Amino acid sequence: MPSSNTIIFEDSPSGFAAAEAAGAKRIVGIVTGNRSTLEADSRLDLILDDYQKLSGRMIDQLLY
């Protein structure tokens, strides 16, 4: 699968940069510390506090 069709889940700015460099279609930030750090990062398409909050509808919106 081409990276341009992927959703990458990361929890750090270095991971966001790697996902961006890889050409990920979408980058989702996972809160593991300070949420405001993620909120300030314009590379993120979505921020999740918990994977259990990820719904099929959210995935569809990220993909299409």
Predicted model as a PDB file, atoms N, CA, C, CB and O in Angstrom, pLDDT in the B-factor column:
MODEL        1                                                                  
ATOM      1  N   MET A   1       0.840  -1.163   0.000  1.00 76.00           N  
ATOM      2  CA  MET A   1       0.000   0.000   0.000  1.00 76.00           C  
ATOM      3  C   MET A   1       0.897   1.241   0.000  1.00 76.00           C  
ATOM      4  CB  MET A   1      -0.962  -0.011   1.215  1.00 76.00           C  
ATOM      5  O   MET A   1       1.842   1.329   0.784  1.00 76.00           O  
ATOM      6  N   PRO A   2       0.604   2.180  -0.864  1.00 80.00           N  
ATOM      7  CA  PRO A   2       1.390   3.414  -0.876  1.00 80.00           C  
ATOM      8  C   PRO A   2       1.185   4.194   0.418  1.00 80.00           C  
ATOM      9  CB  PRO A   2       1.012   4.285  -2.087  1.00 80.00           C  
ATOM     10  O   PRO A   2       0.091   4.191   0.983  1.00 80.00           O  
ATOM     11  N   SER A   3       2.222   4.852   0.877  1.00 80.00           N  
ATOM     12  CA  SER A   3       2.118   5.627   2.114  1.00 80.00           C  
ATOM     13  C   SER A   3       1.075   6.740   1.993  1.00 80.00           C  
ATOM     14  CB  SER A   3       3.478   6.225   2.478  1.00 80.00           C  
ATOM     15  O   SER A   3       0.533   7.195   3.000  1.00 80.00           O  
ATOM     16  N   SER A   4       0.802   7.169   0.788  1.00 82.00           N  
ATOM     17  CA  SER A   4      -0.197   8.231   0.588  1.00 82.00           C  
ATOM     18  C   SER A   4      -1.615   7.743   0.877  1.00 82.00           C  
ATOM     19  CB  SER A   4      -0.119   8.765  -0.844  1.00 82.00           C  
ATOM     20  O   SER A   4      -2.558   8.534   0.842  1.00 82.00           O  
ATOM     21  N   ASN A   5      -1.777   6.451   1.161  1.00 87.00           N  
ATOM     22  CA  ASN A   5      -3.082   5.882   1.522  1.00 87.00           C  
ATOM     23  C   ASN A   5      -3.124   5.452   2.984  1.00 87.00           C  
ATOM     24  CB  ASN A   5      -3.407   4.689   0.624  1.00 87.00           C  
ATOM     25  O   ASN A   5      -4.008   4.689   3.373  1.00 87.00           O  
ATOM     26  N   THR A   6      -2.185   5.928   3.801  1.00 92.00           N  
ATOM     27  CA  THR A   6      -2.106   5.450   5.178  1.00 92.00           C  
ATOM     28  C   THR A   6      -2.531   6.502   6.191  1.00 92.00           C  
ATOM     29  CB  THR A   6      -0.707   4.998   5.482  1.00 92.00           C  
ATOM     30  O   THR A   6      -2.467   7.706   5.947  1.00 92.00           O  
ATOM     31  N   ILE A   7      -2.966   5.997   7.335  1.00 94.00           N  
ATOM     32  CA  ILE A   7      -3.221   6.827   8.509  1.00 94.00           C  
ATOM     33  C   ILE A   7      -2.180   6.396   9.533  1.00 94.00           C  
ATOM     34  CB  ILE A   7      -4.718   6.666   9.062  1.00 94.00           C  
ATOM     35  O   ILE A   7      -2.112   5.224   9.902  1.00 94.00           O  
ATOM     36  N   ILE A   8      -1.377   7.339   9.987  1.00 95.00           N  
ATOM     37  CA  ILE A   8      -0.333   7.041  10.963  1.00 95.00           C  
ATOM     38  C   ILE A   8      -0.772   7.568  12.330  1.00 95.00           C  
ATOM     39  CB  ILE A   8       1.035   7.668  10.534  1.00 95.00           C  
ATOM     40  O   ILE A   8      -1.229   8.704  12.456  1.00 95.00           O  
ATOM     41  N   PHE A   9      -0.625   6.723  13.344  1.00 96.00           N  
ATOM     42  CA  PHE A   9      -0.937   7.088  14.727  1.00 96.00           C  
ATOM     43  C   PHE A   9       0.383   7.263  15.464  1.00 96.00           C  
ATOM     44  CB  PHE A   9      -1.843   6.003  15.427  1.00 96.00           C  
ATOM     45  O   PHE A   9       1.199   6.343  15.524  1.00 96.00           O  
ATOM     46  N   GLU A  10       0.586   8.449  16.023  1.00 96.00           N  
ATOM     47  CA  GLU A  10       1.848   8.768  16.707  1.00 96.00           C  
ATOM     48  C   GLU A  10       1.561   9.594  17.944  1.00 96.00           C  
ATOM     49  CB  GLU A  10       2.820   9.527  15.767  1.00 96.00           C  
ATOM     50  O   GLU A  10       0.494  10.192  18.084  1.00 96.00           O  
ATOM     51  N   ASP A  11       2.546   9.615  18.845  1.00 95.00           N  
ATOM     52  CA  ASP A  11       2.354  10.371  20.078  1.00 95.00           C  
ATOM     53  C   ASP A  11       3.437  11.409  20.338  1.00 95.00           C  
ATOM     54  CB  ASP A  11       2.291   9.432  21.231  1.00 95.00           C  
ATOM     55  O   ASP A  11       3.494  11.979  21.428  1.00 95.00           O  
ATOM     56  N   SER A  12       4.297  11.664  19.355  1.00 93.00           N  
ATOM     57  CA  SER A  12       5.374  12.631  19.590  1.00 93.00           C  
ATOM     58  C   SER A  12       5.659  13.444  18.329  1.00 93.00           C  
ATOM     59  CB  SER A  12       6.652  11.910  20.055  1.00 93.00           C  
ATOM     60  O   SER A  12       5.420  12.978  17.215  1.00 93.00           O  
ATOM     61  N   PRO A  13       6.169  14.660  18.511  1.00 94.00           N  
ATOM     62  CA  PRO A  13       6.507  15.490  17.355  1.00 94.00           C  
ATOM     63  C   PRO A  13       7.494  14.813  16.394  1.00 94.00           C  
ATOM     64  CB  PRO A  13       7.086  16.804  17.830  1.00 94.00           C  
ATOM     65  O   PRO A  13       7.383  14.983  15.180  1.00 94.00           O  
ATOM     66  N   SER A  14       8.444  14.060  16.919  1.00 95.00           N  
ATOM     67  CA  SER A  14       9.378  13.369  16.010  1.00 95.00           C  
ATOM     68  C   SER A  14       8.648  12.304  15.196  1.00 95.00           C  
ATOM     69  CB  SER A  14      10.540  12.721  16.808  1.00 95.00           C  
ATOM     70  O   SER A  14       8.980  12.076  14.033  1.00 95.00           O  
ATOM     71  N   GLY A  15       7.666  11.659  15.795  1.00 96.00           N  
ATOM     72  CA  GLY A  15       6.849  10.694  15.049  1.00 96.00           C  
ATOM     73  C   GLY A  15       5.980  11.370  14.008  1.00 96.00           C  
ATOM     74  O   GLY A  15       5.786  10.833  12.917  1.00 96.00           O  
ATOM     75  N   PHE A  16       5.451  12.551  14.334  1.00 96.00           N  
ATOM     76  CA  PHE A  16       4.651  13.299  13.360  1.00 96.00           C  
ATOM     77  C   PHE A  16       5.514  13.686  12.162  1.00 96.00           C  
ATOM     78  CB  PHE A  16       4.033  14.564  14.012  1.00 96.00           C  
ATOM     79  O   PHE A  16       5.078  13.605  11.014  1.00 96.00           O  
ATOM     80  N   ALA A  17       6.735  14.103  12.450  1.00 97.00           N  
ATOM     81  CA  ALA A  17       7.658  14.479  11.368  1.00 97.00           C  
ATOM     82  C   ALA A  17       7.989  13.281  10.495  1.00 97.00           C  
ATOM     83  CB  ALA A  17       8.951  15.080  11.942  1.00 97.00           C  
ATOM     84  O   ALA A  17       8.060  13.405   9.273  1.00 97.00           O  
ATOM     85  N   ALA A  18       8.190  12.131  11.104  1.00 97.00           N  
ATOM     86  CA  ALA A  18       8.488  10.919  10.333  1.00 97.00           C  
ATOM     87  C   ALA A  18       7.299  10.523   9.469  1.00 97.00           C  
ATOM     88  CB  ALA A  18       8.867   9.760  11.272  1.00 97.00           C  
ATOM     89  O   ALA A  18       7.474  10.121   8.318  1.00 97.00           O  
ATOM     90  N   ALA A  19       6.095  10.632  10.013  1.00 96.00           N  
ATOM     91  CA  ALA A  19       4.895  10.303   9.245  1.00 96.00           C  
ATOM     92  C   ALA A  19       4.727  11.260   8.067  1.00 96.00           C  
ATOM     93  CB  ALA A  19       3.650  10.347  10.147  1.00 96.00           C  
ATOM     94  O   ALA A  19       4.367  10.846   6.965  1.00 96.00           O  
ATOM     95  N   GLU A  20       4.990  12.530   8.312  1.00 95.00           N  
ATOM     96  CA  GLU A  20       4.909  13.531   7.249  1.00 95.00           C  
ATOM     97  C   GLU A  20       5.953  13.245   6.165  1.00 95.00           C  
ATOM     98  CB  GLU A  20       5.108  14.953   7.827  1.00 95.00           C  
ATOM     99  O   GLU A  20       5.650  13.300   4.973  1.00 95.00           O  
ATOM    100  N   ALA A  21       7.174  12.941   6.586  1.00 95.00           N  
ATOM    101  CA  ALA A  21       8.254  12.650   5.628  1.00 95.00           C  
ATOM    102  C   ALA A  21       7.962  11.398   4.820  1.00 95.00           C  
ATOM    103  CB  ALA A  21       9.587  12.490   6.359  1.00 95.00           C  
ATOM    104  O   ALA A  21       8.388  11.282   3.671  1.00 95.00           O  
ATOM    105  N   ALA A  22       7.239  10.467   5.416  1.00 94.00           N  
ATOM    106  CA  ALA A  22       6.890   9.225   4.709  1.00 94.00           C  
ATOM    107  C   ALA A  22       5.735   9.423   3.735  1.00 94.00           C  
ATOM    108  CB  ALA A  22       6.530   8.136   5.710  1.00 94.00           C  
ATOM    109  O   ALA A  22       5.439   8.543   2.927  1.00 94.00           O  
ATOM    110  N   GLY A  23       5.088  10.577   3.816  1.00 94.00           N  
ATOM    111  CA  GLY A  23       3.988  10.866   2.898  1.00 94.00           C  
ATOM    112  C   GLY A  23       2.647  10.317   3.333  1.00 94.00           C  
ATOM    113  O   GLY A  23       1.787  10.051   2.494  1.00 94.00           O  
ATOM    114  N   ALA A  24       2.451  10.142   4.641  1.00 95.00           N  
ATOM    115  CA  ALA A  24       1.183   9.623   5.157  1.00 95.00           C  
ATOM    116  C   ALA A  24       0.029  10.519   4.727  1.00 95.00           C  
ATOM    117  CB  ALA A  24       1.226   9.509   6.694  1.00 95.00           C  
ATOM    118  O   ALA A  24       0.152  11.743   4.683  1.00 95.00           O  
ATOM    119  N   LYS A  25      -1.093   9.883   4.410  1.00 93.00           N  
ATOM    120  CA  LYS A  25      -2.280  10.650   4.023  1.00 93.00           C  
ATOM    121  C   LYS A  25      -2.803  11.461   5.216  1.00 93.00           C  
ATOM    122  CB  LYS A  25      -3.387   9.705   3.486  1.00 93.00           C  
ATOM    123  O   LYS A  25      -3.157  12.631   5.069  1.00 93.00           O  
ATOM    124  N   ARG A  26      -2.846  10.838   6.382  1.00 95.00           N  
ATOM    125  CA  ARG A  26      -3.339  11.485   7.589  1.00 95.00           C  
ATOM    126  C   ARG A  26      -2.447  11.121   8.768  1.00 95.00           C  
ATOM    127  CB  ARG A  26      -4.802  11.084   7.869  1.00 95.00           C  
ATOM    128  O   ARG A  26      -1.867  10.036   8.814  1.00 95.00           O  
ATOM    129  N   ILE A  27      -2.347  12.047   9.724  1.00 97.00           N  
ATOM    130  CA  ILE A  27      -1.579  11.806  10.946  1.00 97.00           C  
ATOM    131  C   ILE A  27      -2.502  12.065  12.132  1.00 97.00           C  
ATOM    132  CB  ILE A  27      -0.293  12.716  11.012  1.00 97.00           C  
ATOM    133  O   ILE A  27      -3.089  13.138  12.271  1.00 97.00           O  
ATOM    134  N   VAL A  28      -2.609  11.046  12.981  1.00 97.00           N  
ATOM    135  CA  VAL A  28      -3.433  11.143  14.180  1.00 97.00           C  
ATOM    136  C   VAL A  28      -2.511  11.178  15.390  1.00 97.00           C  
ATOM    137  CB  VAL A  28      -4.443   9.952  14.276  1.00 97.00           C  
ATOM    138  O   VAL A  28      -1.663  10.304  15.566  1.00 97.00           O  
ATOM    139  N   GLY A  29      -2.686  12.193  16.215  1.00 96.00           N  
ATOM    140  CA  GLY A  29      -1.901  12.318  17.435  1.00 96.00           C  
ATOM    141  C   GLY A  29      -2.599  11.618  18.585  1.00 96.00           C  
ATOM    142  O   GLY A  29      -3.797  11.803  18.799  1.00 96.00           O  
ATOM    143  N   ILE A  30      -1.851  10.819  19.321  1.00 96.00           N  
ATOM    144  CA  ILE A  30      -2.377  10.116  20.487  1.00 96.00           C  
ATOM    145  C   ILE A  30      -1.815  10.799  21.739  1.00 96.00           C  
ATOM    146  CB  ILE A  30      -2.002   8.580  20.453  1.00 96.00           C  
ATOM    147  O   ILE A  30      -0.600  10.930  21.892  1.00 96.00           O  
ATOM    148  N   VAL A  31      -2.696  11.225  22.614  1.00 96.00           N  
ATOM    149  CA  VAL A  31      -2.281  11.927  23.828  1.00 96.00           C  
ATOM    150  C   VAL A  31      -1.678  10.931  24.817  1.00 96.00           C  
ATOM    151  CB  VAL A  31      -3.481  12.678  24.471  1.00 96.00           C  
ATOM    152  O   VAL A  31      -2.348  10.005  25.275  1.00 96.00           O  
ATOM    153  N   THR A  32      -0.417  11.136  25.132  1.00 94.00           N  
ATOM    154  CA  THR A  32       0.253  10.334  26.159  1.00 94.00           C  
ATOM    155  C   THR A  32       0.892  11.235  27.207  1.00 94.00           C  
ATOM    156  CB  THR A  32       1.317   9.418  25.525  1.00 94.00           C  
ATOM    157  O   THR A  32       1.506  10.757  28.161  1.00 94.00           O  
ATOM    158  N   GLY A  33       0.744  12.521  27.024  1.00 90.00           N  
ATOM    159  CA  GLY A  33       1.336  13.497  27.941  1.00 90.00           C  
ATOM    160  C   GLY A  33       0.546  14.781  27.881  1.00 90.00           C  
ATOM    161  O   GLY A  33      -0.641  14.811  28.205  1.00 90.00           O  
ATOM    162  N   ASN A  34       1.207  15.841  27.466  1.00 90.00           N  
ATOM    163  CA  ASN A  34       0.621  17.166  27.415  1.00 90.00           C  
ATOM    164  C   ASN A  34      -0.186  17.354  26.126  1.00 90.00           C  
ATOM    165  CB  ASN A  34       1.715  18.233  27.525  1.00 90.00           C  
ATOM    166  O   ASN A  34       0.390  17.445  25.042  1.00 90.00           O  
ATOM    167  N   ARG A  35      -1.499  17.411  26.242  1.00 93.00           N  
ATOM    168  CA  ARG A  35      -2.380  17.551  25.073  1.00 93.00           C  
ATOM    169  C   ARG A  35      -2.110  18.845  24.304  1.00 93.00           C  
ATOM    170  CB  ARG A  35      -3.845  17.509  25.511  1.00 93.00           C  
ATOM    171  O   ARG A  35      -2.234  18.872  23.080  1.00 93.00           O  
ATOM    172  N   SER A  36      -1.747  19.904  25.003  1.00 94.00           N  
ATOM    173  CA  SER A  36      -1.545  21.194  24.332  1.00 94.00           C  
ATOM    174  C   SER A  36      -0.403  21.137  23.319  1.00 94.00           C  
ATOM    175  CB  SER A  36      -1.264  22.284  25.363  1.00 94.00           C  
ATOM    176  O   SER A  36      -0.411  21.880  22.338  1.00 94.00           O  
ATOM    177  N   THR A  37       0.568  20.273  23.544  1.00 91.00           N  
ATOM    178  CA  THR A  37       1.656  20.095  22.568  1.00 91.00           C  
ATOM    179  C   THR A  37       1.090  19.580  21.256  1.00 91.00           C  
ATOM    180  CB  THR A  37       2.736  19.119  23.109  1.00 91.00           C  
ATOM    181  O   THR A  37       1.486  20.037  20.184  1.00 91.00           O  
ATOM    182  N   LEU A  38       0.169  18.634  21.335  1.00 94.00           N  
ATOM    183  CA  LEU A  38      -0.453  18.094  20.133  1.00 94.00           C  
ATOM    184  C   LEU A  38      -1.371  19.119  19.481  1.00 94.00           C  
ATOM    185  CB  LEU A  38      -1.234  16.827  20.462  1.00 94.00           C  
ATOM    186  O   LEU A  38      -1.391  19.248  18.257  1.00 94.00           O  
ATOM    187  N   GLU A  39      -2.119  19.837  20.284  1.00 95.00           N  
ATOM    188  CA  GLU A  39      -3.052  20.835  19.746  1.00 95.00           C  
ATOM    189  C   GLU A  39      -2.321  21.933  18.980  1.00 95.00           C  
ATOM    190  CB  GLU A  39      -3.877  21.453  20.876  1.00 95.00           C  
ATOM    191  O   GLU A  39      -2.897  22.539  18.076  1.00 95.00           O  
ATOM    192  N   ALA A  40      -1.088  22.193  19.319  1.00 95.00           N  
ATOM    193  CA  ALA A  40      -0.308  23.237  18.655  1.00 95.00           C  
ATOM    194  C   ALA A  40       0.356  22.745  17.373  1.00 95.00           C  
ATOM    195  CB  ALA A  40       0.746  23.770  19.599  1.00 95.00           C  
ATOM    196  O   ALA A  40       0.950  23.539  16.643  1.00 95.00           O  
ATOM    197  N   ASP A  41       0.264  21.470  17.097  1.00 95.00           N  
ATOM    198  CA  ASP A  41       0.959  20.892  15.933  1.00 95.00           C  
ATOM    199  C   ASP A  41       0.018  20.832  14.732  1.00 95.00           C  
ATOM    200  CB  ASP A  41       1.498  19.473  16.262  1.00 95.00           C  
ATOM    201  O   ASP A  41      -0.940  20.059  14.730  1.00 95.00           O  
ATOM    202  N   SER A  42       0.288  21.635  13.726  1.00 96.00           N  
ATOM    203  CA  SER A  42      -0.593  21.737  12.556  1.00 96.00           C  
ATOM    204  C   SER A  42      -0.536  20.515  11.639  1.00 96.00           C  
ATOM    205  CB  SER A  42      -0.235  22.965  11.763  1.00 96.00           C  
ATOM    206  O   SER A  42      -1.343  20.407  10.715  1.00 96.00           O  
ATOM    207  N   ARG A  43       0.389  19.602  11.872  1.00 96.00           N  
ATOM    208  CA  ARG A  43       0.475  18.404  11.023  1.00 96.00           C  
ATOM    209  C   ARG A  43      -0.603  17.378  11.331  1.00 96.00           C  
ATOM    210  CB  ARG A  43       1.829  17.761  11.179  1.00 96.00           C  
ATOM    211  O   ARG A  43      -0.829  16.461  10.542  1.00 96.00           O  
ATOM    212  N   LEU A  44      -1.265  17.523  12.462  1.00 97.00           N  
ATOM    213  CA  LEU A  44      -2.228  16.511  12.899  1.00 97.00           C  
ATOM    214  C   LEU A  44      -3.609  16.750  12.316  1.00 97.00           C  
ATOM    215  CB  LEU A  44      -2.311  16.486  14.413  1.00 97.00           C  
ATOM    216  O   LEU A  44      -4.113  17.872  12.282  1.00 97.00           O  
ATOM    217  N   ASP A  45      -4.203  15.657  11.858  1.00 96.00           N  
ATOM    218  CA  ASP A  45      -5.568  15.707  11.331  1.00 96.00           C  
ATOM    219  C   ASP A  45      -6.600  15.424  12.409  1.00 96.00           C  
ATOM    220  CB  ASP A  45      -5.729  14.713  10.194  1.00 96.00           C  
ATOM    221  O   ASP A  45      -7.766  15.801  12.283  1.00 96.00           O  
ATOM    222  N   LEU A  46      -6.160  14.755  13.473  1.00 95.00           N  
ATOM    223  CA  LEU A  46      -7.057  14.380  14.565  1.00 95.00           C  
ATOM    224  C   LEU A  46      -6.208  14.135  15.806  1.00 95.00           C  
ATOM    225  CB  LEU A  46      -7.910  13.111  14.201  1.00 95.00           C  
ATOM    226  O   LEU A  46      -5.063  13.694  15.709  1.00 95.00           O  
ATOM    227  N   ILE A  47      -6.773  14.422  16.963  1.00 96.00           N  
ATOM    228  CA  ILE A  47      -6.111  14.126  18.235  1.00 96.00           C  
ATOM    229  C   ILE A  47      -7.037  13.224  19.034  1.00 96.00           C  
ATOM    230  CB  ILE A  47      -5.766  15.441  19.033  1.00 96.00           C  
ATOM    231  O   ILE A  47      -8.216  13.528  19.214  1.00 96.00           O  
ATOM    232  N   LEU A  48      -6.493  12.116  19.509  1.00 95.00           N  
ATOM    233  CA  LEU A  48      -7.269  11.169  20.311  1.00 95.00           C  
ATOM    234  C   LEU A  48      -6.666  11.031  21.701  1.00 95.00           C  
ATOM    235  CB  LEU A  48      -7.332   9.794  19.620  1.00 95.00           C  
ATOM    236  O   LEU A  48      -5.448  10.951  21.860  1.00 95.00           O  
ATOM    237  N   ASP A  49      -7.534  11.007  22.701  1.00 94.00           N  
ATOM    238  CA  ASP A  49      -7.086  10.754  24.066  1.00 94.00           C  
ATOM    239  C   ASP A  49      -6.978   9.254  24.331  1.00 94.00           C  
ATOM    240  CB  ASP A  49      -8.044  11.403  25.073  1.00 94.00           C  
ATOM    241  O   ASP A  49      -6.256   8.816  25.227  1.00 94.00           O  
ATOM    242  N   ASP A  50      -7.708   8.480  23.533  1.00 90.00           N  
ATOM    243  CA  ASP A  50      -7.801   7.045  23.784  1.00 90.00           C  
ATOM    244  C   ASP A  50      -8.191   6.349  22.477  1.00 90.00           C  
ATOM    245  CB  ASP A  50      -8.837   6.734  24.921  1.00 90.00           C  
ATOM    246  O   ASP A  50      -9.105   6.792  21.782  1.00 90.00           O  
ATOM    247  N   TYR A  51      -7.499   5.270  22.153  1.00 87.00           N  
ATOM    248  CA  TYR A  51      -7.833   4.518  20.940  1.00 87.00           C  
ATOM    249  C   TYR A  51      -9.277   4.025  20.955  1.00 87.00           C  
ATOM    250  CB  TYR A  51      -6.887   3.333  20.782  1.00 87.00           C  
ATOM    251  O   TYR A  51      -9.881   3.866  19.894  1.00 87.00           O  
ATOM    252  N   GLN A  52      -9.835   3.783  22.125  1.00 89.00           N  
ATOM    253  CA  GLN A  52     -11.208   3.283  22.211  1.00 89.00           C  
ATOM    254  C   GLN A  52     -12.221   4.302  21.711  1.00 89.00           C  
ATOM    255  CB  GLN A  52     -11.536   2.898  23.642  1.00 89.00           C  
ATOM    256  O   GLN A  52     -13.366   3.955  21.422  1.00 89.00           O  
ATOM    257  N   LYS A  53     -11.805   5.550  21.609  1.00 87.00           N  
ATOM    258  CA  LYS A  53     -12.700   6.594  21.103  1.00 87.00           C  
ATOM    259  C   LYS A  53     -12.683   6.684  19.578  1.00 87.00           C  
ATOM    260  CB  LYS A  53     -12.317   7.939  21.696  1.00 87.00           C  
ATOM    261  O   LYS A  53     -13.437   7.462  18.993  1.00 87.00           O  
ATOM    262  N   LEU A  54     -11.828   5.892  18.935  1.00 90.00           N  
ATOM    263  CA  LEU A  54     -11.744   5.896  17.476  1.00 90.00           C  
ATOM    264  C   LEU A  54     -12.894   5.079  16.906  1.00 90.00           C  
ATOM    265  CB  LEU A  54     -10.380   5.335  16.993  1.00 90.00           C  
ATOM    266  O   LEU A  54     -13.034   3.895  17.213  1.00 90.00           O  
ATOM    267  N   SER A  55     -13.703   5.702  16.088  1.00 92.00           N  
ATOM    268  CA  SER A  55     -14.861   5.023  15.503  1.00 92.00           C  
ATOM    269  C   SER A  55     -14.642   4.757  14.021  1.00 92.00           C  
ATOM    270  CB  SER A  55     -16.133   5.855  15.707  1.00 92.00           C  
ATOM    271  O   SER A  55     -13.761   5.344  13.392  1.00 92.00           O  
ATOM    272  N   GLY A  56     -15.448   3.876  13.484  1.00 92.00           N  
ATOM    273  CA  GLY A  56     -15.409   3.605  12.051  1.00 92.00           C  
ATOM    274  C   GLY A  56     -15.700   4.859  11.242  1.00 92.00           C  
ATOM    275  O   GLY A  56     -15.112   5.074  10.182  1.00 92.00           O  
ATOM    276  N   ARG A  57     -16.594   5.671  11.738  1.00 93.00           N  
ATOM    277  CA  ARG A  57     -16.928   6.929  11.046  1.00 93.00           C  
ATOM    278  C   ARG A  57     -15.713   7.854  10.986  1.00 93.00           C  
ATOM    279  CB  ARG A  57     -18.104   7.644  11.755  1.00 93.00           C  
ATOM    280  O   ARG A  57     -15.470   8.492   9.962  1.00 93.00           O  
ATOM    281  N   MET A  58     -14.945   7.929  12.087  1.00 90.00           N  
ATOM    282  CA  MET A  58     -13.738   8.758  12.095  1.00 90.00           C  
ATOM    283  C   MET A  58     -12.741   8.256  11.062  1.00 90.00           C  
ATOM    284  CB  MET A  58     -13.096   8.769  13.492  1.00 90.00           C  
ATOM    285  O   MET A  58     -12.129   9.049  10.345  1.00 90.00           O  
ATOM    286  N   ILE A  59     -12.579   6.954  10.986  1.00 90.00           N  
ATOM    287  CA  ILE A  59     -11.649   6.378  10.005  1.00 90.00           C  
ATOM    288  C   ILE A  59     -12.102   6.710   8.585  1.00 90.00           C  
ATOM    289  CB  ILE A  59     -11.543   4.842  10.188  1.00 90.00           C  
ATOM    290  O   ILE A  59     -11.291   7.100   7.744  1.00 90.00           O  
ATOM    291  N   ASP A  60     -13.394   6.555   8.323  1.00 89.00           N  
ATOM    292  CA  ASP A  60     -13.924   6.904   7.006  1.00 89.00           C  
ATOM    293  C   ASP A  60     -13.652   8.365   6.670  1.00 89.00           C  
ATOM    294  CB  ASP A  60     -15.424   6.624   6.946  1.00 89.00           C  
ATOM    295  O   ASP A  60     -13.263   8.682   5.546  1.00 89.00           O  
ATOM    296  N   GLN A  61     -13.856   9.256   7.638  1.00 90.00           N  
ATOM    297  CA  GLN A  61     -13.618  10.683   7.386  1.00 90.00           C  
ATOM    298  C   GLN A  61     -12.147  10.970   7.124  1.00 90.00           C  
ATOM    299  CB  GLN A  61     -14.102  11.518   8.569  1.00 90.00           C  
ATOM    300  O   GLN A  61     -11.818  11.857   6.337  1.00 90.00           O  
ATOM    301  N   LEU A  62     -11.271  10.234   7.771  1.00 89.00           N  
ATOM    302  CA  LEU A  62      -9.839  10.418   7.536  1.00 89.00           C  
ATOM    303  C   LEU A  62      -9.423   9.896   6.167  1.00 89.00           C  
ATOM    304  CB  LEU A  62      -9.033   9.719   8.622  1.00 89.00           C  
ATOM    305  O   LEU A  62      -8.564  10.479   5.506  1.00 89.00           O  
ATOM    306  N   LEU A  63     -10.032   8.805   5.751  1.00 85.00           N  
ATOM    307  CA  LEU A  63      -9.645   8.192   4.477  1.00 85.00           C  
ATOM    308  C   LEU A  63     -10.241   8.882   3.265  1.00 85.00           C  
ATOM    309  CB  LEU A  63     -10.048   6.753   4.466  1.00 85.00           C  
ATOM    310  O   LEU A  63      -9.627   8.901   2.198  1.00 85.00           O  
ATOM    311  N   TYR A  64     -11.440   9.454   3.415  1.00 84.00           N  
ATOM    312  CA  TYR A  64     -12.131   9.995   2.242  1.00 84.00           C  
ATOM    313  C   TYR A  64     -12.455  11.424   2.382  1.00 84.00           C  
ATOM    314  CB  TYR A  64     -13.368   9.252   1.973  1.00 84.00           C  
ATOM    315  O   TYR A  64     -13.038  12.016   1.473  1.00 84.00           O  
TER     316      TYR A  64                                                      
ENDMDL                                                                          
END                                                                             
